[in-house]
């Protein structure tokens, strides 16, 4: 997943929209999508900031690791029910194929 665009860029986009420019020219000017310009402007209007939502980080890894035995035993009992069942039988080490 790509990292979120900078808060500085988001603020400049929102400032241009707030000054009266429409989403299309602002998006083209700053090299972002119109939907991003719209979303950031709406977030600013509703929440007073344009900062991105927190992303999943390594601090949640221990929570997942604590359930590793359950996850693996569930998969081993019924691998065909896994979304990666095809990968498990056709790719080395059961890893999903690169996109």
C-alpha positions in Angstrom: 0.0 0.0 0.0 1.4 3.4 -0.9 2.1 5.8 1.9 -0.3 8.7 2.4 0.5 12.0 0.7 2.0 14.7 2.9 -0.1 16.9 5.2 1.5 19.9 3.6 0.2 18.9 0.1 -3.2 18.2 1.5 -3.3 21.6 3.2 -2.3 23.4 0.0 -5.0 21.5 -2.0 -7.7 22.4 0.6 -6.5 26.0 0.8 -6.9 26.3 -3.0 -10.4 24.8 -2.9 -11.3 27.1 0.1 -10.2 30.1 -2.0 -12.9 29.2 -4.5 -11.2 26.9 -7.1 -13.1 23.8 -8.2 -11.7 20.3 -7.6 -10.7 19.6 -11.2 -8.2 22.4 -11.7 -6.9 22.1 -8.2 -6.4 18.4 -8.6 -4.6 18.9 -11.9 -2.4 21.7 -10.5 -1.2 19.6 -7.5 -1.1 16.2 -9.3 -3.8 14.5 -7.2 -7.1 13.0 -8.0 -10.3 15.0 -7.9 -11.7 12.5 -5.3 -8.7 13.1 -3.0 -9.2 16.9 -3.3 -12.9 16.5 -2.5 -12.3 14.0 0.4 -9.6 16.2 2.0 -11.8 19.3 1.7 -14.7 17.4 3.3 -12.5 16.1 6.1 -11.2 19.6 6.8 -14.8 21.0 6.9 -16.0 18.2 9.2 -12.9 17.5 11.4 -10.8 20.7 11.1 -7.7 18.8 9.8 -6.5 16.9 6.7 -4.2 14.4 8.4 -4.5 10.8 7.1 -6.0 8.1 9.2 -3.4 6.0 11.1 -2.2 3.0 9.2 -1.7 -0.5 10.5 1.8 -0.5 12.1 4.1 -2.9 13.7 2.7 -2.1 17.1 -0.3 -4.4 16.3 2.0 -7.3 15.2 2.1 -8.8 18.8 -1.7 -9.1 18.8 -1.5 -11.1 15.6 1.5 -13.1 16.7 -0.4 -14.1 19.9 -3.0 -15.8 17.7 -0.5 -17.5 15.4 -1.2 -21.0 16.7 -5.0 -20.6 16.2 -4.5 -19.1 12.7 -2.2 -21.8 11.5 -4.2 -24.7 13.0 -7.4 -23.3 11.4 -5.7 -23.0 8.0 -4.1 -26.5 8.3 -7.4 -28.1 9.2 -9.2 -26.7 6.1 -6.7 -25.1 3.7 -9.2 -25.2 0.8 -11.3 -22.6 2.6 -8.4 -20.1 2.6 -8.4 -17.2 0.1 -4.9 -18.4 -0.7 -5.7 -22.1 -1.2 -4.7 -21.9 -4.9 -1.4 -20.3 -3.9 -0.7 -22.9 -1.3 -0.8 -25.7 -3.8 0.9 -24.0 -6.7 3.5 -21.7 -5.3 6.6 -22.5 -3.2 6.2 -22.4 0.5 2.5 -21.6 0.3 3.3 -17.9 -0.3 0.9 -15.9 -2.5 2.0 -15.2 -6.0 3.4 -11.7 -6.5 0.9 -9.4 -8.3 
